[in-house]
Amino acid sequence: PTYGEMFSEYLTGYDFWGHCDIDLLWGNLRKFITDKVLKKYVRIYHSGPCSLYKNTPKVNAMYRTLDSGTHLNYKKAFTTSPNAPLAFDETPGMDSIIRDNGVPMYDMIDDITVFQNKGDYFKGSGGAGVQVIKNVYFEWNNGRVDGMLHGNKIAEFAFLHLRNKGDLKINIDFTKPVTEKLFLFPTGILTSEESDEFTKYKRMPFKIFYFRTRHKIRRVATKIFLDFFPRRIINFAMKIRRSYLRKYLK
């Protein structure tokens, strides 16, 4: 969150800057982060794997000028050993601080985090906590990331975050431009559909319809909530909750 000030000399002429993890599979960001989104919000996405900030002196200084309340503040984050990470860029710090101060933040469910397992399924999180994702794999094709179910696209994502990669097999030279499709299964990344992995995924039309519809409804509901619910109502509810917790959980 300090990069806007730390690297200001390199950011001249740019409207936004950001930070991200290196274990991401990027999709078509521009499809999700439109000109309308860039104009309306000063922070885009709340997670550590990918966050963007509007490049203005006021926004770049938010990490130290906003009231941190009961959340982790930058002074503690800066004086704590790097061997004990505090996630100041995420929920314990900036995410909660920005929300409490009513700063416009775009937080649609455009991304998904997947946890690789030794079994034949992923675990994932993307707005609804960690959940099992069975019979689903992912396809990267020319800068687009799609969730796939039995060979059919069920949802497109801005990026895919790979956590707990474990025994994930990646036999691809990423130092060279990737021009072919990539398929991410719980067992590894493949470049060809001529594989036994694909035979496990049979067509199930009803299930495909369910996943597609659920994702669309979730996106529309989130957009309505963010566009029409006054931010101060959310902040007021959060303050009541914190007061309740402080009073009864001492």
Steps between C-alpha positions, in 0.01 A plus 500: 500500500799735529619454141310805376725725708815287498514473120328827408781598260427190290123550503487839329247492218318189623139509622530190721767288663472171684662196652445130438626153580710300254289181519221636280359388169382824339177528305351792306527773765366769268169318464439535873688820581319730258532877457184536710660306785822700476306826516277404792740326740833597656585145601433192290491158667573457868724195504877476528535291181385800295409855602497825301507855638419829326822691452430824689686645800191459721447134414871418512512630859189315622706233678612765753231769485181295540371427849603140571262465796545158661672353194868442437670833427804573288727583795458153648534340157826689434656416837418129506753239392463388136508143632154563648287629208188690604322531163474879530401518131199273561210465746691561828620835365414699189191306397321565829636854536380600154155351559459676837590834345249464218757509221354379165637150440417265213465153646312288248547124495717493189780282630528160658761343726554128457667268748662198338425166663653155472155372409308553178348837582585861584401705799422858421399833646347797328256700706337206679788354697686177434299231327557178312492535120448155354510416130631848419822591322626826350601604150735782401468594135663807348472711815161374617434282807184290517364254751412181311250230582491195273650695213264798530586851621305586817669823611774738391746643752726803508775285645561166667699489823684174565548431870639193676629365174632184668573233240371700205702397195599785269718386210484822300779746423339830600813695404371477142171646366212257548299476179296187568217421736572406859274274706529503878395181676552406866785277380681758292500726195450342158537642150307236308143377514626155397534387861338252736410793726231614257330160496398551865277792410177383335220729386243588765275774347299568816812550710652727234184716499507515881858626521456755220178640651638512854804699394290752302253550785783553747664764279173688442406487871843630601481784244154605624619495859809712427319747275183564703578442867641816660851437626424670828235239583759227466748696712234564765419129523869413532546753780205354690647153460842611627343675799305184581811284477704734719227507764414132520824328406731665751 
